[in-house]
Amino acid sequence: MSDHAILGQLVLGYSPMINRERQVVATRLTVFPEKRDARPEPEALLAALMTVWPSPEGSDDISLTLRPMSAGGAVVPAAATGAAPTKATPLSLNIASEPWLRAMLGAQPSPHVMLELPAFMVADAGQAGAIQALHAAGSVLIVKGRPVTELPRELLPCFRHSLIDVGEERRAKPAAPEGVVRSITHIQVGVRTRAELDAAFERGAVAVLGWPLDEDLAANAAKAAGPDLAVVSELIKRVDRQEPVDRLEAVLKNDPQLAFRLIRYLNSAAFGLAVEISSFQHALMMLGYQKLKRWLALLLVQASPDPAMKPAMFAAVRRGLLMEELVRPTADEAQRGEMFICGVFSLLDRMLGQSFAELFQSVPVPEPVQQALVAGTGPYQPYLQLVKALEQGARSDIREAADQSFLGLAEVNAALLRALKSAQELD
């Protein structure tokens, strides 16, 4: 990623798009120019992004699982509407600069990239031709915000979705008459709690954009605590003590599904091993205790059977990968592993309903990880703060957090793209 000079001229943030099944179906990337008067370079930006979100080989290879909604809130099958399913949109671009966005219209991004257009720009008659050309080329367009006036009739077919902030939401329930399918479905923005998430879907949203993490999930702890949590915790403790492989395998025998998941992770493209891992003993021989502990940490945060926890799991995995990538050029393997664990564990308190101090009595973690998560101090804390700022997507917070971590924008953005690419290979 470092060979893309454009990355030093931008501030990037990211967030997930979550469907009704609580699956993350797309990533929204928010793009700010580092200097507000910088000359737009849409082609260079797209070239950098396509290293993470390359064009699919076929138009049906990637499907964003959003469908039009009936008035009752049920998903309408594509065959019932006579329309094709929503296509190939793993990336949604939110370009927070009008000059850059107008330039992007002219650049005509790949059809598999969703492009968000603010309502005021859609209402500009001078942009109608560019919008229609993008739609004709297959691009998925999203109108952002409630239009002050009715959208021009000729542009209505150009938009697949609308983005509506939860603070501007006026619907109490789906408003279309029974059996009528909406031509432009809505995606809710600004959701921060599980209650808001549920309410958005009850109102007929096809997706929610954002991180529903702003609450204590202790009330859901009993539901979230899956049967393999204790097994993973015990395995981490034994790996930390570097016990013989036969003792580790004895723990895994209590949960065959966990053993299968571990082997599947180790054979994923993200892990990059030259040979296929066939057993736990083989994994330990190839990896060693330190690397194995890192992947057990990943399994721990994904052990919950609660579907509503999926967005938190998504965030935790990306936090770990991103913290590791932020220090990759300067840290040794041990430090990178600790940073990964710090990010992955950073939501465990909310996911499992226990304080970090309580959790770390049963799950051993390095001292810098404890400092960052328990006390909010130590050498890893600035990087964790930077990761959180990237999730929130506020330009000034990201720049300030990058400065506190002594990282330049090019380094931060390249690390973000590498982490998102690795995360896609894990999914």
Phi, psi and omega in degrees: 000337188292346182275003177262101184298334182301334184294338176278356183250008186228159168243122183247143171225163182216158176202162183267159169249121190246131180268186186295334178274009181064027174265142175276116187250352178197161174246131174264127177249120177264131187239119173247136169291139181297321173248126188299335180259017181294146179290128180298139176227070184297323181295319179294321177298313180297322179298320179292318183290329182290349173290337179258319181242071181293156178298133178294153181294326179229154186293342183259007187290327182237131181229122173279115191282061172245138179226155174303154184246140170281172181298332180281358178090004181277147176286130181267122178302148181301323182297329182285338182264347185077006182250155178286154176299159174300136192252145153032063183225070178281350183232131173243124183262121174247097184266110189270048177204121183298315178300318180293322181291319177297322177294324179295326177301320179286334181283341181052080179298163181306144181302338182274005177255125174282141179236127180268130180238125179294150186302325182294328179285325178296326181283351180281113182301334181290344180261356186302316182298316180295320179296315180295324179294319177298316179297318180296329179280355177102003181290143175270121183249145180234130175270130187256116179093164179278124177297141177290323177239166180297138180296144176305135186302324183289344180264346182305317181292348183282343188249131180272319185223163170236146177259120182237123178291143182299332178288341179256001184290128181246353182282134171267334178199171178306133189264347183287149176300156182305129177088348180274134180259131180287136178283325176243109179277164183243146177245128184273136180246150173087014178284133184232349181228164179294326179296318178294324178298310180299317182296323180298317180288328176296329178279358175103008177298142176271343178199164176235138180250120178134184186249103178282068187240358188275058178196161174275121183267019183302326181296338181259010187299317182296321179290324186279338187283097181286164184294341183264001180300315181295324180293315179297316180300316179295321180294320178298317179298319182288324175295321179299327178274358181054049177289157180301154186298328181295327178287325177292318179296328179298324177291316182296331181296341178285347182213083181301327179296322178296318178300318179297315181297321180297313179298322180296318178299315184294335179265005181286161180298330182295331184281331171069028178282145183283338181237157180279132178279128185247347182203165178296321179297319177297320179299315181294322179295321182282326191257321190087167186294321187294313180291325180295322179298324179299317183281336171292324176299320178296318178295325182298316182285346180254016184277347184288134176275357184285115180303328181293346179276353185303317178299322178292321176298316177304312181295318183297316180297316181291327175299315181296312180297321182290317179298322177296316182291329181298330182253003184307317184293339188240342187261155175277177185298321181296315180295320179298320178297320179293321178295320177301312180297321179300313180292316182297322182276356190291348177245007183299325181298319180284324183288325185253355176072030177226154176288158177299322180301319178291316182299320186280000170285334181251341179240112182288134176225155178299155183303317179297330178291316176301316181301315183292317188271328181271313187254349183067034181226187173091176187290339183269347184300315180300325180289322177296320178295323178295318179299317179295322179295321178296324177294321182283334174072027177265123187305310185293322180294321179295315181296318180296317180293324177296319178297318180296334179267001181058043179238142175277163182298321179299319179294316181296313183293321178295320178296319179299313181293321177297318181295318180294325176294315178298321181295322178296326180288337176277329187294000000 
